[in-house]
């Protein structure tokens, strides 16, 4: 059974796959054949090319992260990365996803079944994020707003968002890695996948500010969005609406646009320590697309109190 697949980002005639038979393969589409393969003696659960297609990250059910050179579409072993997985059971160690941070050829977001998200730079572990649940699913976190945020679905039917600073550097102390538990989240029933709509946040920022009064007028005393105008067709492709669901999640509008009487009575922001979590411009207008076990695709837009559209 194939568990993961990705096309070579610079040459889509080739793709890499991993499977439960413990083998990683590189395939040629024109030749309709396997170009190269290796046996890891571990069930493969995640695979990802680097942006230049010259290397690949391979994750296993044992929680091991292997890096291979893929020059000339051949697999040549380079190194194993220590992700500091502390769980004893292998089922709670498996790697469930990889994604490179936009604009970087070395920084990778690694999601694993110990309910942790890690950022790796080259072969060094930089940072850990926690707060979500991932113990038996194939959940994979992703970046948003050009790497300023990390987004992930969760087994508790919520979507989690962490702020990420690109200034992170490897700790000088051995086995000491900073951990972030500060996050925001919102309810999304039976969600399994959450990704950011590319470039949506940057395009929507000015539009969100210009519409601030209209949106604030839509906020009732109980914190619900009573009306939400869809984005313009030239900014977001049209989607045929079948139903609208209203949410009462934590506000992410800038403080000067929110009055005390109109702020949400319930906050879904979790803080750990004295960490500054003031809203920042890259998140305004951010669109998150989710999918779940129920087969529904939903879109959430960060206009203060998120609204939802199901298709």
Number of C-alpha atoms within 10 A of each C-alpha: 8 14 16 20 19 16 17 24 16 13 11 11 14 20 22 25 22 27 20 17 15 18 17 25 20 24 21 17 13 8 10 10 10 14 18 16 17 15 12 14 11 17 20 29 26 29 27 27 26 23 19 13 20 18 22 24 22 26 29 26 22 19 27 19 21 19 23 18 19 21 13 9 21 17 21 16 14 13 13 15 16 15 22 13 17 10 12 9 11 14 16 20 24 28 29 29 24 25 21 22 24 16 10 13 14 14 21 25 21 25 29 32 26 24 19 20 30 21 23 23 19 13 17 16 23 22 22 19 22 17 19 23 20 23 19 15 14 18 24 26 25 27 23 27 21 15 17 17 19 23 24 27 28 28 18 15 17 21 24 23 24 22 21 17 10 12 6 12 14 16 14 8 7 7 12 13 17 14 14 19 15 20 21 23 22 19 16 21 18 19 25 23 21 26 21 23 17 15 16 21 24 17 16 24 18 13 13 19 16 11 12 15 11 13 19 18 12 15 19 14 12 13 21 18 24 13 14 18 9 11 14 10 9 7 11 15 9 11 11 9 9 8 9 14 10 16 18 21 23 20 24 23 23 14 12 6 13 16 9 8 11 17 23 22 14 12 14 16 17 13 14 9 9 7 9 8 15 10 14 12 15 19 23 26 27 23 24 21 16 23 20 17 11 10 10 14 17 20 19 22 25 20 25 25 25 22 23 19 21 17 13
